[in-house]
Amino acid sequence: MKTNRRNFIKAAGMAGTGVVAGGIASCAQKGTSAKEIKPTIWDISEDKGAQVFNMSGYAAPKLDVVRVGYIGIGGRGMAAVKRMALLEGVEIKALSDLHMDRVKEAQNYLKERGMPEPTGYADGSQELWKELCDKEELDLIYIATPRDLHPSMCVYAMESGAHAATEIPAARTLDECWQLVETSEKTKKHCSMIENCVYDFWELLILNMTRQGFFGEIVHVDAAYISNQINTNLRKDLEWRTREFINRDGNIYPTHGLGPACQILNINRGDRLDFMVSVSSNDFTMGKEIEKRAQEDDYYKQFIGQWKLGNMNTSIIKTVNGKTIDLQYNVGNPRPGTRVFWVVGTEGIAKKQPFPSRISKGGGWVNEDELK
């Protein structure tokens, strides 16, 4: 078999830890001892994996006006429309959603601000968004739909001639990741995952200080997504979230923590993630909560005994240059929200949460006056 990127990742993962790029050998697999766990070998064909074009650092031709279309005008989509409407040189040309009332709300919002009314695509059809891609002349398609739809919509958008931007996560499987990479290279269209946490004030401050050498060489980052979402993940109007969690285990929402950590460690800019060990606890809360609700509401009976996502997932990642990341995920316990974000260097450290955010050069935290 020819050596290509897909094969290389498979071989490197096997050599490093017995875990293949994103595959998780977890001792939390029910009824399975650690010795019995076998890594997943990604079955790939010889004609895939060859790089067509290097999109890293690629700048698409400049546009005086960026024509934007939206797929999904729910909470995230509507908020994105409002943000985009603040930018000069942007025309919002088309909006698509299953529900016409959402499209109308966005159209009215733009008209009230003196902007042209975008074309609306909404008739309850699951496939109408493709007409937006096919009929409209767009430079960027922004995707804010349920997670399982992100990869196919991004691919279709790029193949239709537009750049793609998607809410997180961009993909859920290794094969979907490769589809995005290879389509982007083939079409020379960017596929951007809108990971907002990399742009937070503290994350950008620490990134700037890191690049100036303030903390010395960075050796480790603690990162997390921890949030009490017990009620959110069982909301009837968000059933796609419930179905996401009853069918999967592991860290299924990693990028709020992992994104800033990768920036700090120059991932794919001089270093790269090498291997990972990941383990999940059992679920001790969500299954019981479903059973409790099912006693009063028959809707929840369909989910009894189905919840797979463990309460706590911890993943330890090592880079080729020997740096480490501790990545945590917990949405099923009554914990205050935190992304942690501790950056450990040879000459100092920084921590975002718990608040107040602090910096230390050794021997104690820098006081607030010095920090300012």
C-alpha positions as CSV (number, residue, x, y, z in Angstrom):
1,M,0.0,0.0,0.0
2,K,1.3,3.5,-0.9
3,T,2.3,5.8,1.9
4,N,-0.1,8.7,2.2
5,R,-1.3,10.9,4.9
6,R,-4.1,8.6,6.0
7,N,-1.8,5.6,6.1
8,F,0.9,7.6,7.9
9,I,-1.5,8.6,10.7
10,K,-2.7,5.0,11.1
11,A,0.9,3.7,11.2
12,A,2.1,6.5,13.5
13,G,-0.8,5.9,15.9
14,M,-0.1,2.2,16.1
15,A,3.6,2.7,16.7
16,G,3.1,5.3,19.3
17,T,0.3,3.9,21.6
18,G,-1.8,1.4,19.8
19,V,-4.5,4.1,19.4
20,V,-5.2,5.4,15.9
21,A,-5.6,9.2,15.5
22,G,-8.7,9.9,17.4
23,G,-9.6,6.3,18.2
24,I,-10.0,5.8,21.9
25,A,-8.8,2.8,23.9
26,S,-10.9,3.3,27.0
27,C,-11.0,1.1,30.1
28,A,-14.5,2.4,30.5
29,Q,-15.8,0.0,27.8
30,K,-18.3,-1.9,29.7
31,G,-17.6,-5.6,30.3
32,T,-14.1,-5.4,28.7
33,S,-10.8,-5.5,30.5
34,A,-7.9,-3.3,29.5
35,K,-6.0,-6.2,28.1
36,E,-8.9,-7.1,25.8
37,I,-9.3,-3.7,24.3
38,K,-8.0,-3.5,20.7
39,P,-7.3,-0.3,18.8
40,T,-9.5,0.5,15.8
41,I,-7.7,0.1,12.5
42,W,-9.0,2.6,10.0
43,D,-9.6,0.8,6.7
44,I,-8.7,3.0,3.8
45,S,-8.1,2.7,0.1
46,E,-4.9,3.4,-1.7
47,D,-6.3,6.2,-3.8
48,K,-7.1,8.4,-0.8
49,G,-4.8,10.6,1.3
50,A,-2.5,12.1,-1.3
51,Q,-2.3,15.8,-0.8
52,V,-3.8,17.8,-3.7
53,F,-3.0,21.3,-2.5
54,N,-1.6,22.7,0.8
55,M,-4.4,24.9,2.2
56,S,-2.3,25.8,5.3
57,G,-1.5,29.5,5.0
58,Y,-3.4,29.7,1.7
59,A,-5.1,33.1,1.1
60,A,-8.0,33.0,-1.3
61,P,-8.3,35.9,-3.8
62,K,-9.4,39.1,-2.2
63,L,-13.1,40.1,-2.5
64,D,-14.4,43.6,-2.2
65,V,-17.8,42.3,-1.2
66,V,-18.4,38.9,0.5
67,R,-21.8,37.4,-0.4
68,V,-23.0,35.2,2.4
69,G,-25.7,32.5,2.7
70,Y,-26.9,30.8,5.9
71,I,-28.1,27.3,6.5
72,G,-29.8,27.1,9.9
73,I,-31.4,30.2,11.5
74,G,-32.0,28.9,15.0
75,G,-30.3,30.4,18.1
76,R,-26.7,30.2,16.7
77,G,-27.7,31.0,13.2
78,M,-29.7,34.1,14.1
79,A,-26.9,35.4,16.3
80,A,-24.5,34.9,13.5
81,V,-26.7,36.8,11.1
82,K,-26.8,39.7,13.6
83,R,-23.0,39.7,13.9
84,M,-22.4,39.5,10.2
85,A,-24.8,42.4,9.6
86,L,-22.4,44.7,11.6
87,L,-19.5,44.2,9.1
88,E,-18.8,46.4,6.1
89,G,-18.3,44.7,2.7
90,V,-20.8,41.9,3.5
91,E,-24.0,41.1,1.7
92,I,-26.3,38.5,3.3
93,K,-27.9,37.0,0.2
94,A,-29.8,33.9,1.3
95,L,-31.2,32.2,4.3
96,S,-32.3,28.6,4.7
97,D,-34.1,26.8,7.5
98,L,-36.7,24.1,8.0
99,H,-39.0,26.8,9.6
100,M,-40.2,29.8,7.7
101,D,-40.8,31.8,10.8
102,R,-37.1,31.8,11.6
103,V,-36.2,32.9,8.1
104,K,-38.8,35.7,8.3
105,E,-37.4,36.8,11.6
106,A,-33.9,37.2,10.1
107,Q,-35.2,38.9,6.9
108,N,-37.2,41.4,9.0
109,Y,-34.1,42.1,11.2
110,L,-32.0,42.9,8.2
111,K,-34.8,45.0,6.5
112,E,-35.2,47.1,9.7
113,R,-31.6,48.0,9.4
114,G,-31.9,49.2,5.8
115,M,-30.4,46.1,4.3
116,P,-31.7,44.2,1.2
117,E,-34.0,41.2,2.0
118,P,-32.2,37.9,1.5
119,T,-33.9,35.1,-0.5
120,G,-35.6,32.7,1.8
121,Y,-35.5,28.9,1.5
122,A,-37.9,27.2,3.9
123,D,-40.7,24.7,3.2
124,G,-40.0,22.0,5.7
125,S,-37.9,20.0,3.3
126,Q,-34.7,18.4,4.6
127,E,-32.9,19.0,1.3
128,L,-33.9,22.6,0.4
129,W,-30.6,24.0,1.7
130,K,-29.0,22.4,-1.4
131,E,-31.0,24.8,-3.6
132,L,-29.4,27.7,-1.7
133,C,-26.0,26.3,-2.6
134,D,-26.9,25.6,-6.2
135,K,-28.9,28.7,-7.2
136,E,-27.3,31.5,-5.3
137,E,-24.0,33.1,-6.2
138,L,-22.3,33.0,-2.8
139,D,-18.7,33.4,-1.6
140,L,-19.3,32.0,1.9
141,I,-21.9,29.6,3.3
142,Y,-22.3,29.7,7.1
143,I,-23.7,26.4,8.6
144,A,-25.5,26.5,12.0
145,T,-27.4,23.2,12.0
146,P,-27.4,20.1,14.2
147,R,-23.9,18.6,14.5
148,D,-24.4,15.5,12.4
149,L,-25.2,17.7,9.3
150,H,-22.1,19.8,9.4
151,P,-19.7,17.6,7.4
152,S,-22.0,16.9,4.4
153,M,-23.1,20.5,4.2
154,C,-19.5,21.8,4.3
155,V,-18.6,19.5,1.5
156,Y,-21.6,20.4,-0.6
157,A,-20.9,24.1,0.0
158,M,-17.3,23.9,-1.1
159,E,-18.2,21.8,-4.2
160,S,-20.8,24.5,-5.1
161,G,-18.0,27.1,-5.3
162,A,-18.2,28.7,-1.9
163,H,-16.1,28.8,1.2
164,A,-17.6,27.0,4.2
165,A,-17.9,28.1,7.8
166,T,-19.5,25.8,10.4
167,E,-20.4,25.9,14.0
168,I,-18.6,23.3,16.1
169,P,-17.8,20.5,15.7
170,A,-17.0,20.4,12.0
171,A,-17.0,16.6,12.0
172,R,-17.6,13.6,14.3
173,T,-15.5,10.9,12.7
174,L,-12.0,10.5,11.2
175,D,-13.5,9.8,7.8
176,E,-15.6,13.0,7.9
177,C,-12.4,15.0,8.8
178,W,-10.6,13.6,5.8
179,Q,-13.6,14.5,3.6
180,L,-13.4,18.1,4.7
181,V,-9.6,18.3,4.2
182,E,-9.6,16.6,0.8
183,T,-12.6,18.6,-0.5
184,S,-11.0,21.9,0.7
185,E,-7.7,21.0,-1.1
186,K,-9.5,19.9,-4.3
187,T,-11.7,23.0,-4.5
188,K,-9.2,25.5,-3.0
189,K,-12.1,26.6,-0.7
190,H,-11.6,27.3,3.0
191,C,-13.5,25.2,5.5
192,S,-13.5,27.1,8.8
193,M,-14.7,25.8,12.1
194,I,-16.1,28.7,14.1
195,E,-14.3,28.0,17.4
196,N,-15.1,31.2,19.2
197,C,-13.0,30.4,22.3
198,V,-9.7,31.0,20.6
199,Y,-10.7,34.7,20.3
200,D,-11.5,35.3,24.0
201,F,-9.5,38.2,25.6
202,W,-7.6,36.0,28.0
203,E,-6.7,33.4,25.4
204,L,-5.4,36.0,23.0
205,L,-3.5,37.8,25.8
206,I,-1.7,34.6,26.9
207,L,-1.1,33.6,23.2
208,N,0.6,37.0,22.6
209,M,2.7,36.7,25.8
210,T,3.6,33.1,24.9
211,R,4.9,34.2,21.5
212,Q,6.9,36.9,23.1
213,G,8.6,34.3,25.3
214,F,7.2,35.6,28.7
215,F,6.5,32.0,30.0
216,G,9.6,30.4,28.5
217,E,9.0,27.2,26.6
218,I,5.4,25.9,27.0
219,V,5.4,22.3,28.2
220,H,1.8,21.6,29.2
221,V,-1.8,23.0,28.9
222,D,-4.8,22.0,31.0
223,A,-8.0,22.5,29.0
224,A,-11.7,21.6,29.4
225,Y,-15.3,22.0,28.6
226,I,-17.2,21.6,31.9
227,S,-20.8,22.8,32.1
228,N,-24.0,21.7,33.9
229,Q,-26.1,20.8,30.9
230,I,-28.3,18.2,32.6
231,N,-31.5,20.0,31.6
232,T,-30.3,21.3,28.2
233,N,-29.4,17.9,27.0
234,L,-32.9,16.5,27.7
235,R,-34.9,19.4,26.3
236,K,-37.6,18.2,23.9
237,D,-37.0,21.0,21.4
238,L,-33.3,19.9,21.3
239,E,-33.9,16.2,20.8
240,W,-30.9,16.0,18.4
241,R,-28.7,16.7,21.5
242,T,-30.2,13.8,23.4
243,R,-29.8,11.4,20.5
244,E,-26.2,12.6,20.1
245,F,-25.4,11.6,23.7
246,I,-27.3,8.3,23.9
247,N,-25.3,7.0,20.9
248,R,-21.7,8.1,21.8
249,D,-19.1,8.2,24.5
250,G,-15.9,10.0,25.0
251,N,-15.2,13.7,24.5
252,I,-17.7,14.7,21.9
253,Y,-17.3,18.5,22.3
254,P,-13.5,19.0,22.6
255,T,-12.6,22.2,20.7
256,H,-13.6,24.9,23.2
257,G,-10.6,23.6,25.3
258,L,-8.5,22.1,22.6
259,G,-8.5,25.0,20.2
260,P,-6.7,27.5,22.5
261,A,-4.4,24.8,23.7
262,C,-3.4,24.0,20.1
263,Q,-2.7,27.7,19.3
264,I,-0.5,28.0,22.4
265,L,1.5,24.8,21.4
266,N,1.8,25.8,17.7
267,I,0.0,22.7,16.5
268,N,0.4,22.3,12.8
269,R,2.7,25.3,12.9
270,G,5.9,23.5,14.0
271,D,4.4,20.8,16.2
272,R,1.5,18.3,15.9
273,L,-0.6,16.0,18.1
274,D,1.0,12.6,18.2
275,F,-1.1,10.3,20.4
276,M,-3.8,10.2,23.0
277,V,-5.0,8.1,25.9
278,S,-8.6,8.7,26.8
279,V,-10.9,7.3,29.4
280,S,-14.5,7.9,30.4
281,S,-16.3,7.3,33.7
282,N,-19.6,5.5,33.7
283,D,-22.8,7.6,33.7
284,F,-24.1,8.1,37.2
285,T,-26.6,10.9,36.5
286,M,-28.2,11.2,33.1
287,G,-29.7,7.7,32.9
288,K,-31.3,8.2,36.3
289,E,-32.6,11.6,35.3
290,I,-34.2,10.1,32.2
291,E,-35.9,7.4,34.4
292,K,-37.1,10.1,36.8
293,R,-38.7,12.2,34.0
294,A,-40.2,9.1,32.3
295,Q,-42.3,8.6,35.4
296,E,-44.2,11.8,34.7
297,D,-43.7,12.2,30.9
298,D,-44.0,9.3,28.4
299,Y,-41.7,11.1,26.0
300,Y,-38.7,10.1,28.0
301,K,-39.5,6.4,28.0
302,Q,-37.9,6.0,24.6
303,F,-34.5,6.9,26.1
304,I,-34.5,4.6,29.2
305,G,-31.4,2.5,29.3
306,Q,-30.0,4.2,26.2
307,W,-27.6,6.9,27.5
308,K,-24.0,6.0,26.7
309,L,-22.0,9.2,27.4
310,G,-20.0,8.9,30.6
311,N,-20.1,11.7,33.1
312,M,-16.4,12.6,32.9
313,N,-14.0,12.1,30.1
314,T,-10.3,12.8,30.5
315,S,-7.9,12.7,27.5
316,I,-4.1,13.0,27.8
317,I,-2.5,14.1,24.5
318,K,1.2,14.2,23.7
319,T,2.8,16.1,20.8
320,V,5.7,15.2,18.6
321,N,7.8,17.7,20.4
322,G,7.0,16.2,23.8
323,K,4.4,18.7,25.1
324,T,1.2,17.5,26.7
325,I,-2.4,18.5,27.0
326,D,-4.9,17.4,29.7
327,L,-8.4,17.7,28.1
328,Q,-11.5,17.2,30.2
329,Y,-15.2,17.0,29.3
330,N,-18.1,16.9,31.7
331,V,-21.7,18.0,31.0
332,G,-23.6,15.6,33.2
333,N,-22.9,16.8,36.7
334,P,-23.9,20.0,38.7
335,R,-20.6,21.7,38.3
336,P,-20.0,25.4,37.6
337,G,-18.9,26.0,34.0
338,T,-15.2,26.2,33.3
339,R,-12.7,25.8,30.5
340,V,-9.8,25.8,33.0
341,F,-7.0,26.9,30.5
342,W,-3.8,26.6,32.6
343,V,-0.7,27.2,30.5
344,V,2.5,25.9,32.0
345,G,5.9,27.1,30.8
346,T,9.5,26.8,31.9
347,E,9.6,30.3,33.3
348,G,6.0,30.9,34.3
349,I,2.3,29.9,34.2
350,A,-1.1,31.4,33.5
351,K,-4.5,30.2,34.6
352,K,-7.9,31.4,33.3
353,Q,-10.3,29.6,35.7
354,P,-11.3,29.5,38.4
355,F,-11.5,33.3,38.4
356,P,-9.8,35.6,38.9
357,S,-7.4,34.8,36.1
358,R,-3.9,34.9,37.2
359,I,-0.2,34.8,36.1
360,S,2.8,33.6,38.0
361,K,6.5,33.8,37.4
362,G,7.2,31.6,40.4
363,G,6.7,32.1,44.2
364,G,3.1,33.3,44.0
365,W,0.6,35.0,41.8
366,V,1.2,38.4,40.2
367,N,-1.2,40.8,42.0
368,E,-4.0,42.6,40.1
369,D,-2.2,46.0,39.9
370,E,0.9,44.4,38.4
371,L,-1.3,42.4,36.0
372,K,-2.9,45.6,34.7
